[in-house]
Amino acid sequence: MDNIWIILVLIYALMKGSREGMKKAALKRSGTNEILFFYTLIGLVLTLPFSKSAFALSPILIFFAFIKAAAVSAAWILSFTALKKMSVSLYGIMDLSRMVFSTLLGVLVLGESFTLPKAIGVLLVITGLMFANLKRTSDSKGVTLPILLAALLSCFFNAISGTLDKILMQYMESSQLQFWFMFFSTVIYAVVLLVRRERISVRCLKTNYWIPLLSISLIIGDRLLFEANANPASEVTLMTVIKQSSVIVTVLTGYFVFKEKHILYKLFCSSIVVSGILIAVLL
């Protein structure tokens, strides 16, 4: 049962991949900040029944939970910005660059080993990413340098969050981290709305059903990920590799739901990524 964390991370990855398609669909009906505010607010409400022990944490741990929320909030804003101009499948492959950042942080900050199988796995994932970006497809037209930078910065902030997860789960329970994460995220998005003076409407929840679906998926997925981080046998470098299996879902969603083109080429890139995952995990 020591390796149960691998299954938890795999389920998380598949759920994460499906959320990229949900975000793209939600953006067709609501603005970015409106989605993010209600997305996290509903998530906060869902965590309330399990939040009693959250207030027992020390102020310093609550502060680090705020840092995690700030990093993820920045990542989500950037990812929604990128998704407006970028196809779901291309974004899913671009999102793999977070693996490079997470691997570096895992080795440099957490002192995790970087074995030969892990190195080969990372190299294959990077190769798949490079192949994906060598071919300029019709569904990537209009993707400018700022949009690509937004996607990359999103990956960087997500990598910081993943590293903090591993550290924080040594000192708190998953329900405690999830409550403070959702609480601070909701506050941050509320401040963004106030500063930008954007109007939002609760009515959007009736027409944009993707928002509550996103919240449910987020809460379940994050709980699984936090539990995986709490396992002493888990490693950020390996978890990062496993998370990249989400690319399969994003590519297939892009093809079947959004009718994006060049599915065979994208699946070829994804197969390189998957082979890297298997080598890193099984060898």
Secondary structure per residue as TSV (DSSP state, phi and psi in degrees):
chain	resnum	aa	ss	phi	psi
A	1	M	-	360.0	-4.0
A	2	D	T	-63.4	-25.7
A	3	N	T	-97.0	13.1
A	4	I	H	-61.7	-25.2
A	5	W	H	-62.9	-28.4
A	6	I	H	-64.0	-43.0
A	7	I	H	-64.9	-41.4
A	8	L	H	-61.7	-43.1
A	9	V	H	-68.0	-36.8
A	10	L	H	-63.5	-44.5
A	11	I	H	-63.0	-42.6
A	12	Y	H	-56.8	-44.8
A	13	A	H	-62.7	-42.7
A	14	L	H	-65.8	-37.7
A	15	M	H	-68.4	-39.1
A	16	K	H	-62.6	-42.3
A	17	G	H	-60.8	-39.5
A	18	S	H	-68.9	-27.8
A	19	R	H	-69.7	-27.0
A	20	E	H	-62.8	-39.8
A	21	G	H	-67.1	-38.9
A	22	M	H	-62.6	-41.0
A	23	K	H	-61.3	-44.1
A	24	K	H	-61.3	-41.9
A	25	A	H	-68.6	-39.9
A	26	A	H	-64.3	-35.2
A	27	L	T	-65.9	-18.6
A	28	K	T	-76.3	-14.8
A	29	R	T	-117.8	-19.2
A	30	S	S	-143.9	163.7
A	31	G	-	-77.4	161.5
A	32	T	H	-56.5	-54.4
A	33	N	H	-68.3	-32.1
A	34	E	H	-65.1	-43.2
A	35	I	H	-62.4	-48.3
A	36	L	H	-63.7	-38.8
A	37	F	H	-64.6	-52.4
A	38	F	H	-69.9	-32.4
A	39	Y	H	-56.0	-49.6
A	40	T	H	-79.7	-33.0
A	41	L	H	-62.2	-46.2
A	42	I	H	-63.2	-40.1
A	43	G	H	-60.9	-40.4
A	44	L	H	-61.7	-44.7
A	45	V	H	-60.3	-39.6
A	46	L	H	-67.4	-25.1
A	47	T	H	-88.0	-14.9
A	48	L	G	-54.8	-41.5
A	49	P	G	-61.4	-17.6
A	50	F	G	-113.8	18.0
A	51	S	-	-101.0	4.2
A	52	K	G	-57.3	-41.4
A	53	S	G	-81.0	-6.3
A	54	A	G	-63.4	-31.9
A	55	F	G	-80.7	-2.0
A	56	A	G	-85.9	-6.7
A	57	L	S	-72.4	153.4
A	58	S	-	-72.7	154.3
A	59	P	H	-56.3	-35.9
A	60	I	H	-66.3	-37.6
A	61	L	H	-69.7	-37.9
A	62	I	H	-63.8	-38.0
A	63	F	H	-61.9	-44.1
A	64	F	H	-67.6	-30.0
A	65	A	H	-65.7	-35.5
A	66	F	H	-64.8	-41.8
A	67	I	H	-59.7	-42.6
A	68	K	H	-61.5	-45.9
A	69	A	H	-62.2	-39.5
A	70	A	H	-64.9	-41.5
A	71	A	H	-64.2	-45.2
A	72	V	H	-69.0	-38.1
A	73	S	H	-60.5	-44.7
A	74	A	H	-62.6	-41.1
A	75	A	H	-63.4	-42.8
A	76	W	H	-67.2	-41.2
A	77	I	H	-61.6	-43.1
A	78	L	H	-67.1	-38.9
A	79	S	H	-68.6	-38.4
A	80	F	H	-66.2	-36.8
A	81	T	H	-62.3	-43.2
A	82	A	H	-67.9	-40.3
A	83	L	H	-65.9	-23.6
A	84	K	H	-63.4	-32.7
A	85	K	H	-109.2	-12.9
A	86	M	S	-113.9	143.4
A	87	S	-	-66.7	154.9
A	88	V	H	-60.4	-44.0
A	89	S	H	-68.1	-41.1
A	90	L	H	-66.5	-40.1
A	91	Y	H	-62.9	-40.2
A	92	G	H	-61.1	-36.4
A	93	I	H	-76.6	-39.9
A	94	M	H	-60.8	-34.0
A	95	D	G	-63.1	-16.6
A	96	L	G	-66.1	-18.7
A	97	S	G	-65.0	-17.2
A	98	R	H	-62.9	-23.0
A	99	M	H	-62.3	-38.8
A	100	V	H	-63.4	-46.7
A	101	F	H	-64.4	-44.0
A	102	S	H	-65.8	-39.0
A	103	T	H	-63.3	-44.8
A	104	L	H	-61.8	-43.7
A	105	L	H	-67.2	-38.2
A	106	G	H	-62.8	-40.0
A	107	V	H	-76.9	-47.1
A	108	L	H	-78.5	-37.7
A	109	V	T	-92.8	-45.8
A	110	L	S	-93.5	-9.6
A	111	G	-	70.5	26.2
A	112	E	-	-74.3	152.0
A	113	S	-	-75.5	150.0
A	114	F	-	-120.2	86.2
A	115	T	-	-77.8	170.4
A	116	L	H	-61.0	-46.3
A	117	P	H	-58.5	-39.0
A	118	K	H	-64.5	-41.7
A	119	A	H	-63.0	-42.4
A	120	I	H	-64.7	-41.8
A	121	G	H	-60.9	-46.7
A	122	V	H	-61.5	-42.4
A	123	L	H	-61.7	-41.7
A	124	L	H	-66.4	-39.8
A	125	V	H	-64.2	-43.7
A	126	I	H	-62.4	-38.4
A	127	T	H	-61.9	-44.6
A	128	G	H	-60.7	-39.5
A	129	L	H	-64.5	-42.7
A	130	M	H	-64.7	-43.0
A	131	F	H	-61.1	-38.8
A	132	A	H	-63.2	-32.6
A	133	N	H	-94.1	-8.6
A	134	L	H	-73.4	-31.0
A	135	K	S	-96.1	113.4
A	136	R	-	-85.3	102.3
A	137	T	-	-94.4	167.6
A	138	S	G	-63.8	-30.8
A	139	D	G	-83.4	4.7
A	140	S	G	-111.0	7.5
A	141	K	T	-66.7	140.7
A	142	G	T	87.8	0.0
A	143	V	-	-84.1	101.4
A	144	T	-	-89.3	173.7
A	145	L	H	-59.2	-44.4
A	146	P	H	-58.5	-35.4
A	147	I	H	-67.9	-42.5
A	148	L	H	-63.4	-39.8
A	149	L	H	-65.6	-37.2
A	150	A	H	-61.5	-42.4
A	151	A	H	-64.9	-41.5
A	152	L	H	-68.2	-42.2
A	153	L	H	-64.5	-36.2
A	154	S	H	-58.8	-42.8
A	155	C	H	-64.2	-39.3
A	156	F	H	-63.7	-47.1
A	157	F	H	-66.3	-35.2
A	158	N	H	-65.4	-35.0
A	159	A	H	-65.3	-39.9
A	160	I	H	-61.0	-43.6
A	161	S	H	-61.4	-42.4
A	162	G	H	-63.8	-38.1
A	163	T	H	-66.6	-42.0
A	164	L	H	-63.5	-35.7
A	165	D	H	-55.9	-47.5
A	166	K	H	-63.5	-39.5
A	167	I	H	-70.7	-49.0
A	168	L	H	-67.5	-32.6
A	169	M	T	-71.2	-4.3
A	170	Q	T	-82.5	-14.3
A	171	Y	T	-123.4	-4.0
A	172	M	S	-148.0	169.1
A	173	E	-	-87.8	158.5
A	174	S	H	-61.3	-36.7
A	175	S	H	-66.2	-34.8
A	176	Q	H	-67.9	-46.5
A	177	L	H	-65.2	-39.8
A	178	Q	H	-65.6	-40.3
A	179	F	H	-62.7	-51.7
A	180	W	H	-66.5	-34.7
A	181	F	H	-62.2	-47.5
A	182	M	H	-69.5	-37.0
A	183	F	H	-62.5	-52.2
A	184	F	H	-66.8	-35.1
A	185	S	H	-63.5	-42.7
A	186	T	H	-62.6	-43.2
A	187	V	H	-63.0	-43.4
A	188	I	H	-61.0	-45.9
A	189	Y	H	-68.2	-32.8
A	190	A	H	-64.9	-40.5
A	191	V	H	-64.2	-42.1
A	192	V	H	-59.2	-42.7
A	193	L	H	-64.0	-40.6
A	194	L	H	-67.3	-43.7
A	195	V	H	-64.1	-41.9
A	196	R	H	-86.1	-4.3
A	197	R	T	54.8	43.4
A	198	E	-	-89.8	138.1
A	199	R	-	-91.4	138.6
A	200	I	-	-128.1	159.8
A	201	S	-	-136.2	133.1
A	202	V	T	-63.6	-21.9
A	203	R	T	-61.5	-23.6
A	204	C	H	-62.8	-23.8
A	205	L	H	-68.4	-24.3
A	206	K	H	-76.7	-36.1
A	207	T	H	-95.2	-27.6
A	208	N	-	-108.4	77.5
A	209	Y	T	-69.4	-9.5
A	210	W	H	-66.3	-27.7
A	211	I	H	-63.8	-53.5
A	212	P	H	-63.6	-33.2
A	213	L	H	-64.0	-40.0
A	214	L	H	-61.1	-42.4
A	215	S	H	-63.5	-45.0
A	216	I	H	-63.0	-44.2
A	217	S	H	-62.8	-40.7
A	218	L	H	-63.6	-46.8
A	219	I	H	-63.4	-45.6
A	220	I	H	-66.0	-46.8
A	221	G	H	-62.9	-45.0
A	222	D	H	-66.1	-36.3
A	223	R	H	-62.4	-41.4
A	224	L	H	-63.9	-41.8
A	225	L	H	-66.5	-41.2
A	226	F	H	-63.8	-40.3
A	227	E	H	-64.7	-36.6
A	228	A	H	-65.2	-39.9
A	229	N	H	-66.7	-29.3
A	230	A	H	-72.1	-19.7
A	231	N	S	-70.9	122.5
A	232	P	T	-59.4	-24.8
A	233	A	T	-80.5	-14.7
A	234	S	-	-75.3	150.8
A	235	E	-	-131.3	139.1
A	236	V	H	-61.2	-40.0
A	237	T	H	-61.8	-42.7
A	238	L	H	-72.6	-40.0
A	239	M	H	-60.6	-37.6
A	240	T	H	-62.9	-39.7
A	241	V	H	-65.0	-45.9
A	242	I	H	-63.6	-37.4
A	243	K	H	-58.7	-25.1
A	244	Q	T	-70.6	-8.0
A	245	S	T	-64.5	-13.0
A	246	S	H	-62.8	-21.5
A	247	V	H	-61.9	-30.5
A	248	I	H	-62.5	-44.1
A	249	V	H	-66.3	-42.6
A	250	T	H	-66.3	-38.0
A	251	V	H	-66.4	-45.8
A	252	L	H	-67.5	-37.8
A	253	T	H	-62.5	-43.8
A	254	G	H	-58.5	-37.2
A	255	Y	H	-78.1	-51.9
A	256	F	H	-79.2	-32.8
A	257	V	T	-95.6	-46.8
A	258	F	T	-101.5	4.3
A	259	K	-	57.1	35.8
A	260	E	-	-73.3	154.4
A	261	K	S	-96.4	176.9
A	262	H	-	60.7	41.6
A	263	I	H	-62.5	-38.8
A	264	L	H	-65.0	-41.1
A	265	Y	H	-65.4	-41.8
A	266	K	H	-67.4	-36.2
A	267	L	H	-67.6	-33.9
A	268	F	H	-62.4	-46.0
A	269	C	H	-61.5	-40.3
A	270	S	H	-66.3	-36.1
A	271	S	H	-64.6	-34.1
A	272	I	H	-64.5	-42.0
A	273	V	H	-62.6	-46.8
A	274	V	H	-62.5	-39.3
A	275	S	H	-62.4	-36.9
A	276	G	H	-64.6	-40.0
A	277	I	H	-61.5	-47.5
A	278	L	H	-62.5	-40.7
A	279	I	H	-65.5	-44.1
A	280	A	H	-65.6	-36.1
A	281	V	H	-86.6	-41.0
A	282	L	H	-90.4	-24.7
A	283	L	-	-91.7	360.0
